[in-house]
Amino acid sequence: MTGLFLKAFGLVFLAEMGDKTQLSAMGLAAAARGGRNGVLAVFLGSALALCVTSAIAAVAGGWVSEHVPPRVVKAVSGILFLAFGALFLREALCGGGGATLAADGGVQP
């Protein structure tokens, strides 16, 4: 169990470094008007959100491992990885025309 714990920690830690989630938390903490209390609120809120999303992922992964053959999981994962990669590459090369979220929560074209 220790090895699996360390793998999960290392993978999530490295995946989140410089991620939009981390940058969003840094932005919220920088804009916090409550000094240390504001920074603590941002830390607790973002840590709880990561814990909840990780719990959902772990439960979903456990269910998938019991109901879907590993070969199918690998095939679907590979196809989705390639599909998202192709979409991101297309957006990068052809210019992104998608909508983004504005700082106030609205949608910008």
N, C-alpha and C positions, 0 to 999 in steps of 0.2 A: 504494500500500500504506500510506503514511503516513496518508492521510485515513481509510482504513478502520480502522487501528489507533487513531487518535484518537477515532473514533466509538465503537468498541467500549469503549475505556477510559472515555470520558465516560458512556456509557449504563450500564455496569456500576457505575461509581463512584457515580453518582446513584441508581441502583436499590438499592444496598446501604446507602446512608446512612440510619441509623435503622431498618434492617431487623432482623428477629429474629436474623439471623446476627450482625450487629454487636453487638446488645444481649447476645447469648449470650457472645460473646468478651469484652465488657466485664465481664460478670458473672464469667466464669472468671478473668480477670486480677485482678479485685478480690478474689476469694477465694483467689488463689494464695498459698501459704504460702512459696514459694521466693524472694520478693522479685523482683529483676530477672530471675533465672533462670526463675522461674515465669511472669513476664510474657513473656519471650522464648519460652518453650515454648508459651504460648497463641498468641502471634503466629505462630510457625513452623507450628504445627498448623493454625490457621485459614487461614493463607495457602496452605498445601499443599492443604487441602480445597477452597478456592476455585479453585486452579489445576486440580485434578483434575476438579471438576465443570464448569469452563469448557472444559476439553479435551474432555470427553465431549459437551458441548453443541455445540462447534465441529465435531467429527467427525460427530455425528448430523445437524447442519444441512447439512454438506457432502453427506452421503449423500442426505438428503431433496431437496436442490437438484438432484441428478443423476437422481433416480428419480420425483419427483412434480412435476407441472406447477405453476408459481407460482400460477395461479388457484385450484387446489385447496388449496394451502398457505394462501393468504389466506382462503379460505372457511372452512376448518377452524379456523384461528386465530381468526377472528372469532366463530365459533359457540362455541368453547371459552371465549373471553374473556367473551362474554355469559352463558354458562352459569355460570361461576364467579362473575361479578358478581351474578347473580340468587341463587345459593346464599348468598353472603356477605351480601347485602342481606336475604335472608329470615332468616338467622341473627341479624343485628343487630336486625331489627324484631320477630322472634318470640321472641327469647331463645335463646342458644346452649345446646343440650342435648347437645353433643358432648363426647367425652372429651378430656382434655388430658394431656400428659406432666408428671409431677411432677419436682421437682428431683432426686430420687434415682433417676430413670429409670423409676419405676413409672407406671401409668396412673391418673389420677383421673377419676371419673365427672363 
